[in-house]
């Protein structure tokens, strides 16, 4: 009888130990899952387009977010791929959508599948064809055909698929220009403009404000009497469906985000001057904490 009792007690103790171990494993697994979920929720995948202002603001937000324990990943892709990735949920957000004209086609195509913000972070954007200021005889888009030989009938463009490039194609048709739009990249276009000005040659390109090149070279916008490029553009952001629920804090910061000409100009200058864009963005963020605190309510 005592032996039976002893065996029963040992069996009971063994069962308790096993159950406790199972409980600990379950708690550990739950803890690990919770940690993984929390980490996943704080990891932001941001699209970056190889434009000067886009590089500046994406790196600015990377600094701001990483200072607050977010993990930020960039994918450097074009505008069309960006929209598709937002639609598929492969990307969390894009910081630069120009409306009402430049990215209107993307808005119409994806407005049901991508969240386009009502809020704007820059409200004084401008787009148009530019030439060097020394080209006195050319002041309007309507003057281009008359002087097409000077330009070899070419408009020097940037990234194919960009909204402004699509609008420029429409402009060529609208004005019946005997010109071809030559795509490249923004850095290649800027280099071509710089080389043309250095040699006092003719060049015409689609450009926009805000942009650092206007501080580096004396350029002028050509008049657009048919208003193909539109008037003042506003820059919005776009997110995948579910972004606001997954990132309520960051989503509100984006809605609060506003920049003036001077603020975006100084940011772009710091980023361009730095050895790495993130280093320039970090300098600017450190020098503009009061402004950033307005966005994030600190």
C-alpha positions in Angstrom: 0.0 0.0 0.0 2.8 2.5 0.9 4.6 1.4 -2.3 1.5 2.1 -4.4 1.1 5.5 -2.7 4.8 6.3 -3.4 4.5 5.4 -7.1 1.3 7.5 -7.3 3.0 10.5 -5.8 5.9 10.1 -8.2 3.6 9.8 -11.2 1.6 12.9 -10.1 4.8 14.9 -9.7 6.0 13.9 -13.1 2.7 14.9 -14.7 2.9 18.3 -13.0 6.5 18.8 -14.3 5.4 17.9 -17.8 2.4 20.2 -17.8 4.5 23.0 -16.4 7.1 22.5 -19.1 4.4 22.5 -21.8 3.0 25.7 -20.3 6.4 27.3 -20.4 7.0 26.3 -24.0 3.6 27.7 -24.9 4.3 30.9 -23.2 7.7 31.1 -24.9 6.2 30.4 -28.2 3.5 33.0 -27.6 6.2 35.5 -26.5 8.2 34.8 -29.5 5.2 35.2 -31.8 4.3 38.4 -30.1 7.8 39.7 -30.5 7.8 38.7 -34.1 4.4 40.3 -34.8 5.6 43.5 -33.0 8.8 43.5 -35.1 6.8 42.9 -38.3 4.5 45.8 -37.5 7.4 48.2 -37.0 9.1 47.2 -40.2 8.3 49.7 -43.0 8.9 49.0 -46.7 9.1 52.2 -48.6 9.4 52.8 -52.3 12.1 55.2 -53.5 12.3 56.8 -56.9 15.7 58.0 -58.2 14.7 61.7 -58.1 16.5 64.3 -56.0 13.6 65.3 -53.9 12.4 61.7 -53.4 15.8 60.6 -52.3 15.9 63.5 -49.8 12.5 62.9 -48.2 12.8 59.1 -48.1 16.1 59.3 -46.3 14.7 62.0 -44.0 11.8 59.7 -43.0 14.2 56.8 -42.6 16.2 58.8 -40.0 13.1 60.0 -38.2 11.6 56.5 -38.0 14.8 54.6 -37.1 15.3 57.1 -34.2 11.9 55.7 -33.0 12.7 52.0 -33.3 11.3 51.4 -36.8 13.1 49.3 -39.3 13.0 51.0 -42.7 13.7 49.2 -46.0 13.9 50.9 -49.4 13.1 49.5 -52.8 14.4 51.7 -55.6 11.8 51.3 -58.4 10.0 53.3 -61.0 6.6 54.8 -60.7 4.7 52.1 -62.5 6.3 49.3 -60.4 5.6 51.3 -57.3 1.9 51.5 -58.0 1.7 47.8 -58.8 3.6 46.9 -55.6 1.3 49.1 -53.5 -1.7 47.4 -55.1 -0.3 43.9 -54.3 0.7 44.9 -50.8 4.4 44.2 -51.5 5.2 47.8 -50.6 3.9 49.9 -47.7 4.1 53.4 -49.1 5.3 55.9 -51.6 6.0 59.4 -50.5 5.6 61.3 -53.8 2.4 61.4 -55.8 1.9 64.6 -58.0 -1.7 65.7 -58.5 -3.9 66.8 -60.2 -2.0 66.4 -63.5 1.4 64.6 -63.4 0.3 61.3 -61.8 -3.4 61.5 -62.9 -3.1 58.3 -65.0 -1.8 56.4 -62.0 -4.5 57.8 -59.8 -7.3 56.8 -62.2 -5.8 53.3 -62.6 -5.2 52.5 -59.0 -7.6 54.7 -57.0 -9.7 51.7 -55.9 -6.7 49.5 -54.9 -4.3 52.1 -53.4 -4.8 54.7 -50.8 -4.0 58.2 -52.1 -3.8 60.7 -49.3 -6.0 63.7 -49.2 -3.2 65.5 -47.3 -0.4 67.1 -49.2 3.2 67.6 -47.9 4.2 70.2 -50.5 1.7 72.5 -52.1 3.7 74.7 -54.5 5.1 72.3 -57.0 5.5 73.2 -60.7 6.3 71.2 -63.8 7.2 72.4 -67.3 9.8 72.4 -70.1 12.9 74.4 -69.3 15.7 75.8 -71.4 18.9 77.7 -70.4 18.1 81.4 -69.6 20.5 82.6 -72.3 18.2 81.2 -75.0 16.5 84.6 -75.5 14.6 83.6 -78.7 12.8 80.8 -77.0 10.2 81.6 -74.3 7.2 79.5 -75.1 6.6 75.8 -76.1 5.2 77.2 -79.3 8.6 78.6 -80.2 10.3 75.1 -80.2 9.4 73.9 -83.8 10.8 77.1 -85.3 14.2 76.3 -83.6 14.1 72.5 -83.7 17.5 72.3 -85.4 19.2 73.9 -82.4 17.8 71.0 -80.2 18.3 68.3 -82.9 14.5 67.8 -82.5 15.1 66.2 -79.1 13.7 66.8 -75.6 16.1 65.3 -73.1 14.0 63.4 -70.6 14.5 61.2 -67.5 12.9 58.0 -66.2 10.5 56.3 -68.6 7.1 55.7 -66.9 7.3 58.8 -64.7 4.0 60.8 -64.8 5.8 63.9 -66.1 7.3 61.9 -69.0 3.8 60.7 -69.9 2.4 64.2 -69.8 5.3 65.4 -71.9 4.4 62.8 -74.6 0.9 64.3 -74.5 2.3 67.8 -74.8 4.3 66.8 -77.9 1.1 65.7 -79.5 -1.0 68.6 -78.3 1.5 71.2 -79.7 2.3 69.1 -82.7 6.0 69.3 -81.9 8.5 67.8 -84.3 10.4 66.5 -81.4 11.2 63.1 -79.8 11.3 62.7 -76.1 14.5 60.8 -75.1 14.2 58.9 -71.8 17.2 58.3 -69.6 17.4 58.9 -65.8 17.3 62.0 -63.7 21.1 62.0 -63.0 21.8 61.6 -66.7 19.4 64.4 -67.6 20.9 66.7 -65.1 24.4 65.9 -66.4 23.3 66.7 -69.9 21.8 70.0 -68.8 25.0 70.9 -67.0 27.2 70.0 -70.0 25.0 72.0 -72.4 25.1 75.1 -70.2 28.9 74.8 -69.8 29.2 74.9 -73.6 26.4 77.4 -74.0 24.5 74.9 -76.2 20.8 74.4 -76.6 18.9 71.9 -74.5 15.2 71.5 -73.5 14.0 69.2 -70.7 11.0 68.5 -68.5 11.7 69.7 -65.0 10.0 70.6 -61.8 10.1 72.5 -58.5 11.2 71.7 -55.9 14.6 70.9 -57.5 18.2 71.8 -56.6 19.2 72.4 -60.2 17.5 75.8 -60.2 20.0 76.9 -57.5 22.9 75.6 -59.7 22.0 76.8 -63.1 20.1 79.8 -64.6 17.1 78.1 -66.2 13.7 79.3 -67.3 10.3 77.6 -67.8 8.8 77.9 -71.2 5.3 79.3 -71.3 2.6 76.6 -71.7 -0.4 78.5 -73.2 -2.4 75.2 -73.6 -1.8 74.4 -69.9 -0.9 70.8 -70.7 1.3 70.6 -67.6 -1.3 72.2 -65.5 -0.8 74.9 -62.9 0.3 74.4 -59.3 0.8 70.7 -58.4 0.5 69.3 -55.0 2.5 66.3 -53.7 0.7 63.6 -51.8 1.7 60.2 -50.5 0.1 56.8 -51.2 -0.1 53.6 -49.1 -1.3 50.1 -49.5 -4.7 49.1 -48.1 -4.4 48.3 -44.4 -1.4 50.6 -43.9 -3.3 52.9 -41.5 -4.5 50.0 -39.4 -1.0 48.5 -39.2 0.8 51.8 -38.6 -1.6 54.2 -36.9 1.1 56.3 -35.4 3.2 56.7 -38.6 0.1 57.2 -40.6 -0.8 60.2 -38.5 2.7 61.6 -38.8 2.4 61.5 -42.6 -0.9 63.4 -42.4 0.8 66.1 -40.3 3.8 66.4 -42.6 4.2 69.7 -44.4 7.3 71.3 -46.0 8.0 74.8 -47.4 10.3 75.7 -50.3 13.0 76.6 -47.9 12.7 73.4 -45.9 12.7 71.0 -48.8 15.5 73.1 -50.5 17.8 72.9 -47.5 17.1 69.2 -47.1 18.0 68.5 -50.7 21.1 70.6 -50.4 22.3 68.6 -47.3 21.5 65.3 -49.0 23.3 66.2 -52.2 26.4 67.5 -50.3 26.8 64.4 -48.2 28.9 61.4 -49.1 25.8 59.2 -48.5 22.2 60.5 -48.7 21.4 59.2 -45.2 24.2 61.2 -43.7 22.9 64.5 -45.2 19.4 63.6 -44.1 20.6 63.0 -40.5 22.3 66.4 -40.4 19.1 68.1 -41.6 16.9 66.2 -39.1 19.2 67.1 -36.2 19.0 70.8 -37.2 15.2 70.8 -37.6 13.9 69.0 -34.6 11.3 71.6 -33.8 9.7 71.2 -37.2 9.8 67.4 -36.9 8.2 67.5 -33.5 5.3 69.4 -35.0 4.7 66.4 -37.4 5.0 63.7 -34.7 3.5 65.7 -31.8 6.4 65.4 -29.5 
